């Protein structure tokens, strides 16, 4: 087996090992570390208008 083939097969084997580790739960993405969802705020570029979601799920945009 030539060097190029060994390198390609090594890269493929490494990628497969990472996929197996992720699916088995050995490796976790950083986003999976917390149980709570990430909260974000949507505003226009200068921050004068921002969107809010109330307890019923309705979205409104207010001026700050």
C-alpha positions, 0 to 999 in steps of 0.5 A, a space after each residue: 500500500 502506498 503512502 497516499 492510500 495509507 493517509 486517506 484510509 487513516 483520515 477516513 478511519 479517524 472520521 468514522 471513530 469520531 462519528 461513533 464516539 459522538 453517537 455513543 455519547 462519549 463526545 458531546 457538542 458544547 451546545 448539549 452541555 446545558 439543559 436549558 435552551 439558549 435565550 437570544 434577543 432579536 433587535 435591529 442594528 442600532 438596538 432601537 427595536 427589539 422583538 419579544 415573545 409573551 407567555 402565550 407565544 405572541 411576538 411583538 416588536 417594541 421601541 427602546 
